[in-house]
Amino acid sequence: MLDKVEALRAYAKQQNDIDMELWLAEMKIRARRRSGEISQSLEKSADQYSALPTAGKSKTEVLNDAGINKSVAHRCEKIANIPENKFEI
């Protein structure tokens, strides 16, 4: 999904549509934040029952299945750790 958002953002930039470009950039960062939240929950639920359908896989396996490498997951987790009141500024 992020690839599509980035493609749309690039198109908006070509069309000089600043409002659309900013809206898509916001969508992208919110998606990364949510990915980080999910990634963190995988780590916490490694030895417990999880609401996420991991089918007994490790966090790394789940992320790989989703096409997310460890460095991207780590960056997303950092974004997820930003307090809500600072993130929404």
N, C-alpha and C positions, 0 to 999 in steps of 0.2 A: 504494500500500500504506500509506503513512504516513497518508493520510486515513482509512482503515479503522481503523488503530491508534488514531488520535486520537478517532474516534467511539466505539470500544470503551472507551477511557480515560475519556471523558466519561460514558458509561453506568455504568462502575464507580464513578465519583465520585458519581453520583446514587444509587447503591445502597449507598454508604458502604463499598465493598469496597476498603479501602486496599491490601491485598496485591496485588490484581489491577491497581489503578491504578498502583502502583509498578512492577510487572512490565511493564506496557504502556509506561510512560515509559522504562524501560530498553531495551525492544525498539526504541522510536522512536530513541533516541540511538545505539544500535548500528547501526541502518539508516542513519542520517545519516553515521556514521563510515565505514561501508562505501562509501556513495555518494561520500564525499570521497576515499577511496582509489582508487576507479575513476576519478573525475574527474582526479585527479593523474596516473594512468597514461595517460590520454588525452593530456595535455599532453606527457608524456615521449616518447610514441610518435608524435608528429605527423609526423616525417620518417622513421620507421622502421616495419618490419613489426611489427604488434601482434597479440597473441592475441585482442584484442577485435574484434568484427565491426563496424568503423567504415566499411568500404566506401569508403575514401578521403575521408571527410568530415572537416571541421575539428572541433575540440573543441566549438565553439559550436553547430555543426549537430547533433552527436550529442546534446549536452545538450538542445537544443531539441526534438529528436525524442523524447527521454525525458520531456519536460514539465518540465525543470529550468531555471530561469533562472540567469543568471550570479551574482547575489547569493546565491542559495541554494547554488549549487555552491561558492562561495567560503567560506561559513560551514561547509559540510560538510568542505571541505578543511582548515579550521582545526581542526575536531574530529579529523580524521584525523591531524593533526600532533602531537596530544597523545601523549607517550610511553606505551607500553603499561602500564608499571608505575604511572603516575599515572592513566590512564584506568580501570584495574581496581580502584581503591580503593573 
